[in-house]
Amino acid sequence: MSHDSLELRSTITADAQLRLELVPVTLPDPGPGQLLVRIEAAPVNPSDLGLLFGPADLSALEQGGTAEAPVLTAPVPQGAMAAMRARIDQSMPVGNEGAGTVIAAGPDQTDLIGRRVAMMGGAMYATHRLIDARDALPLPEGAEAEAGAALFVNPLTALGFVETMRAQGHTAMVHAPAASNLGQMLVRICRDDGIGLVNIVRSAEQAAMLRDLGATHVVDSSTDSFRADLEQAIAETGATLSFDAIGGGETTSIILNAMEAVAARSMDRYDRYGSGTFKQGYIYGALDTGPSVLRRGFGFSWQIGGWLLFQQLQRLDPAVVEAMRARVAREMTTTFASAYTARVSLAETLSPDTARAMNRKATGAKYLIRP
């Protein structure tokens, strides 16, 4: 027996156009180890927006199609097309994670029929998803889909930061920007686990919100005292590791320089190569797609690199990953709860105003798709 589904697809065409549309697909019955899930909620993460919109000029979005089958198009700058070569004319499903109800299952998974599950694996902006059971997390009885929709990307990223810190011998970290859903999860984890965390935010309101969650060290980049406050927080925590979701601009550079300034305070003699304190900065997002700028006043004992959840999960011991997943399940309504500012249907996602609003990536503004 086959099952009909609708998937939100993103295509960049050879003539430099982005095309977004709902595509009918037919899914087979689940086989051994598989589940067929009716998707009821799927969050919009920054990592989803990169695939959904690519480098298209959303100021020139145009809506077409029909009310039942809307289509959005937008031009892609010619200068960006070379980087899109591998995806030209490919209709790509979108959505890293979601949650819904199992409506059919392989012969070895029938006990999950009727259960709500959280999922990770792509193609979640759809009405249905055929998925391997190992990529699904059964939710507690009575749990709503919305509560389980975002139990993978942000929770495992926040826990992954902690595991990276421990594996590399650091004892505290800096996170920017810290007022996001992910940032709030990291505050709760570090508060509960006794880990030093310096939170960089962009307004007094965000600072107050994190302090209400129990954050001890919060610095506001909009204030004149930001750099001095950052140095003081790093001195108090001993942070030598940072995670930067902004990417473009000088955020990582500012953090490394602050770490070096703190390390220099304990040097008993001048060294033209700077302190021997090792400083590691990771860029894990691209909220700013411009160049990453380094103003090198942080000596020679440092590294920067990229940090991507899916690669990190492959590097970790499977037992560690399983423990991370188990903690997320236990604390889904507390530590790892997400808040949403808007809920839209699949069709409403294909509205120019909605698309532009989602792509602003504003801190604290998180969308949930309810197919």
C-alpha positions as CSV (number, residue, x, y, z in Angstrom):
1,M,0.0,0.0,0.0
2,S,1.3,3.5,-0.8
3,H,0.8,6.7,1.1
4,D,0.4,10.2,-0.3
5,S,2.5,13.1,1.1
6,L,3.3,16.7,0.3
7,E,6.9,17.9,0.7
8,L,8.2,21.5,0.7
9,R,11.0,21.5,-2.0
10,S,13.7,24.0,-2.8
11,T,15.3,24.2,-6.2
12,I,17.9,26.5,-7.7
13,T,17.6,26.4,-11.4
14,A,20.3,26.7,-14.1
15,D,18.9,30.1,-15.0
16,A,19.7,31.4,-11.5
17,Q,16.2,31.2,-9.9
18,L,15.2,29.9,-6.5
19,R,11.9,27.9,-6.7
20,L,10.0,26.9,-3.6
21,E,6.9,24.7,-4.0
22,L,4.9,21.8,-2.4
23,V,5.5,18.6,-4.3
24,P,3.3,15.5,-4.1
25,V,5.2,12.3,-3.3
26,T,4.2,8.7,-2.8
27,L,5.7,6.8,0.1
28,P,5.8,3.0,0.4
29,D,4.7,0.9,3.3
30,P,7.5,0.9,6.0
31,G,9.8,-2.1,5.9
32,P,11.8,-3.7,8.8
33,G,13.2,-1.0,11.1
34,Q,11.1,1.7,9.5
35,L,8.3,4.0,10.6
36,L,5.8,6.1,8.7
37,V,5.0,9.2,10.6
38,R,2.3,11.9,10.1
39,I,4.3,15.1,10.8
40,E,2.6,17.4,13.2
41,A,5.3,20.0,14.0
42,A,8.7,20.9,12.5
43,P,10.9,23.9,13.7
44,V,12.7,26.3,11.4
45,N,16.3,26.4,12.4
46,P,19.1,28.6,10.8
47,S,20.6,25.5,9.3
48,D,17.3,24.8,7.5
49,L,17.2,28.3,6.1
50,G,20.5,27.9,4.3
51,L,19.0,25.0,2.3
52,L,15.6,26.5,2.0
53,F,16.6,29.9,0.6
54,G,20.2,29.5,-0.4
55,P,21.8,32.8,-1.5
56,A,18.6,34.0,-3.2
57,D,17.6,37.7,-3.1
58,L,14.5,37.5,-0.9
59,S,13.7,41.2,-1.4
60,A,12.7,40.2,-5.0
61,L,10.5,37.2,-4.0
62,E,7.5,36.6,-6.2
63,Q,4.5,34.5,-5.5
64,G,2.8,32.4,-8.2
65,G,1.0,29.1,-8.6
66,T,-2.5,28.7,-7.1
67,A,-3.9,28.9,-3.6
68,E,-3.8,25.1,-3.4
69,A,-0.3,24.9,-4.9
70,P,1.6,28.1,-4.2
71,V,5.1,28.7,-5.7
72,L,7.7,31.2,-4.6
73,T,10.5,32.4,-6.8
74,A,13.5,34.7,-6.3
75,P,16.6,35.5,-8.3
76,V,20.0,34.1,-7.2
77,P,22.9,36.5,-7.8
78,Q,25.2,35.3,-10.6
79,G,28.2,35.6,-8.3
80,A,26.7,33.0,-6.0
81,M,25.9,30.4,-8.7
82,A,29.3,28.8,-8.7
83,A,28.9,27.7,-5.1
84,M,25.5,26.3,-6.0
85,R,26.8,24.1,-8.8
86,A,26.2,20.8,-6.9
87,R,22.5,21.5,-6.4
88,I,21.5,23.1,-9.7
89,D,18.1,21.8,-10.9
90,Q,17.8,19.4,-7.9
91,S,14.4,19.5,-6.1
92,M,15.6,19.3,-2.5
93,P,13.5,18.4,0.5
94,V,14.0,20.6,3.6
95,G,13.6,20.4,7.4
96,N,16.2,18.8,9.7
97,E,13.9,17.7,12.5
98,G,10.3,17.3,13.5
99,A,7.7,15.3,15.5
100,G,4.5,13.5,14.7
101,T,2.5,10.3,15.2
102,V,3.5,6.9,13.8
103,I,0.7,5.7,11.5
104,A,2.4,2.6,10.2
105,A,5.5,0.6,11.0
106,G,7.7,-2.3,9.9
107,P,6.9,-5.7,11.3
108,D,9.5,-5.3,14.0
109,Q,8.3,-1.8,15.1
110,T,4.5,-2.3,15.4
111,D,4.6,-1.4,19.1
112,L,5.2,2.2,18.1
113,I,2.1,2.6,16.0
114,G,0.0,5.4,17.5
115,R,3.0,6.8,19.5
116,R,4.3,10.3,19.0
117,V,8.0,10.4,18.1
118,A,10.6,13.1,17.6
119,M,12.8,12.7,14.5
120,M,15.9,13.9,12.8
121,G,16.9,13.1,9.2
122,G,15.8,15.8,6.7
123,A,12.6,16.2,4.6
124,M,10.6,17.2,7.7
125,Y,8.7,20.0,6.0
126,A,6.1,17.6,4.8
127,T,2.8,15.9,5.7
128,H,4.4,12.5,6.2
129,R,7.9,11.0,6.6
130,L,9.2,7.5,6.2
131,I,12.1,7.2,8.6
132,D,14.4,4.6,10.2
133,A,13.3,3.9,13.7
134,R,16.9,4.6,14.9
135,D,16.4,8.2,13.9
136,A,13.3,8.6,16.0
137,L,12.9,9.2,19.7
138,P,9.6,8.0,21.3
139,L,8.0,10.8,23.3
140,P,6.4,10.2,26.7
141,E,2.7,9.3,26.7
142,G,0.6,12.4,26.3
143,A,3.4,14.6,25.0
144,E,2.4,17.1,22.3
145,A,4.2,17.1,19.0
146,E,5.2,20.7,19.5
147,A,7.1,19.8,22.7
148,G,9.1,17.1,20.8
149,A,9.6,19.0,17.5
150,A,13.0,20.4,18.3
151,L,14.6,17.7,20.4
152,F,17.6,17.1,18.2
153,V,19.4,20.0,16.6
154,N,19.5,22.6,19.4
155,P,19.6,20.2,22.4
156,L,22.3,17.9,20.9
157,T,24.3,21.0,19.8
158,A,24.2,22.4,23.3
159,L,25.2,19.1,24.8
160,G,27.8,18.7,22.1
161,F,29.5,21.9,23.1
162,V,29.8,20.5,26.6
163,E,31.3,17.3,25.4
164,T,33.7,19.2,23.2
165,M,34.8,21.3,26.1
166,R,35.4,18.2,28.3
167,A,37.2,16.2,25.6
168,Q,39.6,19.1,24.8
169,G,40.5,19.9,28.4
170,H,38.7,23.2,28.8
171,T,36.7,24.1,31.9
172,A,34.5,27.0,30.8
173,M,33.3,28.5,27.6
174,V,31.9,31.6,25.8
175,H,28.8,31.6,23.7
176,A,27.5,34.1,21.2
177,P,24.8,35.1,20.6
178,A,23.4,33.6,23.7
179,A,19.7,34.6,23.9
180,S,18.5,32.1,21.2
181,N,16.6,28.9,22.1
182,L,19.9,27.0,21.9
183,G,21.6,29.6,24.1
184,Q,18.9,29.3,26.7
185,M,19.3,25.5,26.7
186,L,23.1,25.9,27.2
187,V,22.5,28.3,30.2
188,R,20.3,25.6,31.8
189,I,22.8,22.8,31.2
190,C,25.8,24.8,32.5
191,R,23.7,26.1,35.5
192,D,22.8,22.5,36.4
193,D,26.2,20.9,35.7
194,G,28.3,23.6,37.4
195,I,30.1,24.8,34.2
196,G,31.4,28.3,33.7
197,L,29.6,30.0,30.8
198,V,30.0,33.5,29.5
199,N,26.9,34.6,27.5
200,I,27.2,37.4,24.9
201,V,23.9,39.1,24.1
202,R,22.9,42.1,22.1
203,S,20.4,44.0,24.4
204,A,19.6,44.7,28.0
205,E,16.3,42.8,27.6
206,Q,18.2,39.6,26.5
207,A,20.6,40.0,29.4
208,A,17.8,40.2,31.9
209,M,16.1,37.1,30.3
210,L,19.2,35.0,30.7
211,R,19.8,36.1,34.2
212,D,16.2,35.1,35.0
213,L,17.2,31.6,33.8
214,G,20.1,31.5,36.2
215,A,22.9,32.7,34.0
216,T,25.7,34.3,36.1
217,H,28.0,35.8,33.5
218,V,26.1,37.8,30.8
219,V,27.7,40.6,28.8
220,D,25.8,43.0,26.5
221,S,27.6,43.8,23.2
222,S,25.5,47.0,22.8
223,T,27.1,48.7,25.8
224,D,30.2,50.9,25.9
225,S,31.7,48.6,28.6
226,F,31.3,45.4,26.6
227,R,34.9,44.6,26.1
228,A,35.9,45.3,29.7
229,D,32.8,43.3,30.9
230,L,33.8,40.4,28.6
231,E,37.4,40.3,30.0
232,Q,36.0,40.3,33.5
233,A,33.6,37.5,32.9
234,I,36.4,35.4,31.2
235,A,38.7,36.1,34.2
236,E,36.0,34.9,36.6
237,T,35.2,31.7,34.7
238,G,38.6,30.9,33.2
239,A,37.0,30.3,29.8
240,T,39.4,29.4,27.0
241,L,36.8,28.0,24.5
242,S,34.2,29.8,22.5
243,F,31.3,29.0,20.2
244,D,30.1,31.6,17.7
245,A,26.9,31.3,15.7
246,I,27.3,34.7,14.0
247,G,30.3,33.7,11.9
248,G,30.8,36.9,9.9
249,G,32.5,39.9,11.5
250,E,34.7,40.1,14.5
251,T,32.9,38.1,17.2
252,T,35.4,35.3,17.5
253,S,38.3,37.7,17.2
254,I,37.0,39.9,20.0
255,I,36.6,36.8,22.3
256,L,40.1,35.5,21.6
257,N,41.6,38.9,22.2
258,A,39.7,39.1,25.5
259,M,41.0,35.6,26.5
260,E,44.5,36.7,25.7
261,A,44.2,39.9,27.7
262,V,43.1,37.9,30.7
263,A,45.9,35.4,30.2
264,A,48.5,38.2,29.9
265,R,47.6,39.4,33.4
266,S,49.3,36.4,34.9
267,M,52.5,36.6,32.8
268,D,55.6,37.3,34.9
269,R,57.6,38.5,31.9
270,Y,57.1,39.9,28.4
271,D,56.9,37.5,25.5
272,R,56.6,38.9,22.0
273,Y,54.6,35.7,21.0
274,G,52.0,36.3,23.7
275,S,50.8,34.1,26.4
276,G,51.1,30.3,26.4
277,T,47.5,29.9,27.3
278,F,45.7,27.9,24.5
279,K,42.6,29.5,23.2
280,Q,40.1,27.7,20.9
281,G,37.3,29.4,18.9
282,Y,34.7,27.5,17.0
283,I,32.3,29.0,14.4
284,Y,29.1,26.9,14.2
285,G,26.7,29.2,12.4
286,A,26.4,31.9,9.7
287,L,23.9,34.4,11.0
288,D,26.2,36.9,9.3
289,T,27.4,35.5,6.0
290,G,30.1,38.1,5.5
291,P,33.9,37.4,6.0
292,S,35.1,36.3,9.4
293,V,37.6,39.0,10.5
294,L,40.6,38.3,12.8
295,R,42.4,41.2,14.5
296,R,45.4,39.3,15.8
297,G,46.2,40.5,19.2
298,F,45.9,37.1,20.8
299,G,49.4,35.7,20.5
300,F,50.2,32.4,18.8
301,S,48.6,29.9,21.1
302,W,45.2,29.6,19.5
303,Q,43.1,27.8,16.9
304,I,39.8,28.5,15.2
305,G,37.7,26.0,13.3
306,G,34.2,25.0,12.2
307,W,31.9,23.0,14.4
308,L,29.0,21.1,12.8
309,L,26.6,18.9,14.9
310,F,26.3,16.1,12.4
311,Q,30.1,15.7,12.1
312,Q,30.6,15.9,15.8
313,L,28.0,13.2,16.5
314,Q,29.9,10.8,14.2
315,R,33.1,11.5,16.1
316,L,31.7,10.9,19.6
317,D,31.5,7.5,21.3
318,P,28.1,6.0,20.5
319,A,27.5,5.5,24.2
320,V,28.0,9.2,24.8
321,V,25.6,10.1,22.0
322,E,23.0,7.7,23.5
323,A,23.5,9.3,26.9
324,M,22.9,12.7,25.3
325,R,19.7,11.5,23.7
326,A,18.5,10.0,26.9
327,R,19.1,13.3,28.8
328,V,17.1,15.2,26.1
329,A,14.2,12.8,26.5
330,R,14.3,13.1,30.3
331,E,14.4,16.9,30.3
332,M,12.4,17.7,27.2
333,T,9.9,20.0,29.0
334,T,12.5,21.7,31.2
335,T,16.2,22.1,30.0
336,F,15.4,21.5,26.4
337,A,12.0,23.2,26.0
338,S,11.7,25.5,23.0
339,A,9.6,28.6,22.6
340,Y,8.0,29.7,19.3
341,T,6.9,33.1,18.2
342,A,4.9,32.0,15.1
343,R,3.2,28.9,13.8
344,V,2.5,28.4,10.1
345,S,1.2,25.8,7.8
346,L,3.2,24.4,4.8
347,A,1.2,26.6,2.4
348,E,1.7,29.7,4.7
349,T,5.5,29.1,4.5
350,L,5.2,29.9,0.8
351,S,4.1,33.5,1.5
352,P,6.7,36.2,0.7
353,D,6.1,38.0,4.0
354,T,6.5,34.8,6.0
355,A,9.6,33.7,4.1
356,R,11.3,37.1,4.6
357,A,10.4,37.1,8.3
358,M,11.8,33.6,8.8
359,N,15.0,34.5,7.0
360,R,15.8,37.5,9.3
361,K,17.1,35.0,11.8
362,A,16.2,37.4,14.6
363,T,17.2,36.2,18.1
364,G,14.2,35.0,20.0
365,A,12.0,34.7,16.8
366,K,11.5,31.0,16.1
367,Y,9.0,29.6,13.6
368,L,7.2,26.3,13.8
369,I,5.7,24.6,10.8
370,R,2.4,22.7,11.5
371,P,1.7,20.8,8.3
